[in-house]
Amino acid sequence: MRSKESLCVLKPLDNVIVLNKIRFAQEIRNVNDLNIPGKVTIKSGELQMAMALIDQLTGKFDISKFKDSYSDAC
């Protein structure tokens, strides 16, 4: 957010102020520009396998493991 101008909304939430970034119009892509395949059929076995893989790899999320290397470099 330091390298370019950003539109944001500040709003109170309990005891904190929340910053929500608003995208400029040119940052929002038109859905028609995306290469999204048409109707896709998924076999039941494929869906079950995907769900099992997601369940197997899902764990607790610890935000403290992630660092902002951009800010550290400045």
N, C-alpha and C positions, 0 to 999 in steps of 0.2 A: 504494500500500500504506500510505501515511501517513494517509489519511483514514478508514480503517475497519480493524477487526480482521481478521486473516487467519490461517488455519491453514497451517503450513508444515512441511516435513520438511527437516532439514539432514542431508546425508550427504557423506562424504569421497569424492573422486574424484581420484586421483593426488595432486597437490600443492595442490589447491583444495578448498573446501567448497561444495557445490552446494545451493541453496535451491530446493525445489519447492513451489509453492503448491497447497494442497488446497482444493477448492471446498466451500462449505457446501451442505447439501442443497437449500436454497431457491434456490441459484444454478444448479442443474442442471435443465434443462428436460426434461420428459417428451417422448419421441419422438412420442407420440400428439397432442401439442399443436402440433406442427410441420405446416405445410402443404406436405407433400412429394407431388409428383405421383405417380400410380401408375406403371405400366409405361410407360417411354418408349423409343421406338425411334429409333435414330440411324442415319442413312444413312452408308454407307462414305465418300462424298465429304465429308460434313460433318465426320466424324471426322478425315479426312486434312487438311482445311483447318484445323481447330482445332489439330492437332498441329504443322502447319507454322507457324501463327501463334505458338504457344508457343515453338517452336524459334527463330523469328526474333527474338522479344523477350526470350529468356533470355540473361542475362549474369552476370558475376561479382557476387556479393553482397558489399558492403562495409559492414559494420555501423557503421563510424565516420562514415558520412554521416548517420546518424540520431541525433538529440539528444533528450534527455528534457526537454521544455519545462516540464513540471509541476514538476520539481525545480528548474529554473532560476528559476522564478517564485517559489518559496518562500524 
